[in-house]
């Protein structure tokens, strides 16, 4: 499931987030749970919860399964992920 989540983020989600100056990192995938970290413009954006609940979460659930739980964290990206 991790590989599918990484591919989904790289192909669909990251370009959307980066288009608005944000950054996104896949933090963890385990037991139908996907944890994402937002930074950049997303860290202070009042629209981030909307983007997560109305765009990102439905896409992840559609591609990885309706029972997938999506969690978000706000903060600094892991410098090793660049």
DABELPE-V683449 format. One record per run of one state. SS is the DSSP state (H for helix, E for strand, L for the rest). FROM is the first residue (numbers start at 0). LEN is the number of residues. If there is no record, write none. Layout:
SS;FROM;LEN  SS;FROM;LEN
This chain:
L;0;1  H;1;18  L;19;2  E;21;9  L;30;2  E;32;8  H;40;4  L;44;3  H;47;17  L;64;4  E;68;6  L;74;4  H;78;3  L;81;1
